[in-house]
Amino acid sequence: MISVTVRVGLPLLLALVAVSCSSPSARSDRTPKSGVRGRVEFTGEVPAPRRIVVPASFGNTMPATVFVQPYPVGPTGGLGEVLVYIADPPAIAFDPPYGEALLRITNTVCQPALLAVITNQPVRFQVAGGPPLNLQAAPRAGGGWNRAVRSGGEFVVRFEQPDLHVKISENNAPWLAARIAVFDHPWFAVTDASGAFTLPPLPPGEYTLEASHRRCGFQEHKIVVTAAGAQIVLEMAPPGTAE
């Protein structure tokens, strides 16, 4: 069971309400002033990293054992690699000032395991260590691909359609996994090592904030953004944790 707790860090800046959000068009003439800031806190014990024994078929091209940590919890208890975004973004024009995003794969471990980009933003894949890989992308909107790449190799791709779950995988290394979330608006973020996130400025109004983590699950919250912005604290826990 997923533990879902929301705490208001600054009551004057955030109200959690149980009403329907206003339509994006109703907010389109209001000038953004400040962003939504927050933090995702991990509750409970942090599970040990997953230990992967590398098959003998990989030879001596990489370590015999690799570790994957699906719960990147920082020293202060913040949970990294949580996708946070506005589900009902405002209908206002924006300029996407986004450069190249980077996904590194070192000894078959993806860094980061979660990447969020805007449509048509260039994403560079870099591979280091290990045997040649046959990387696969499976967008739900279609247009999947396979790319063969050796250690030290790299390539750049773009994703044209919004998709919250583009899966990156490799047939011979089933533990290799990454997720790329693609948006057609800029109001998204991935929490950093301390669990913190910041969304770009939003016009004042009511919005639906959604947060997801590959193990801790999905949350949806109603928030009110004032001219000063909003601040929120979320809590997430591993599956099976009692409330």
Disulfide bonds with the S-S distance in Angstrom:
none
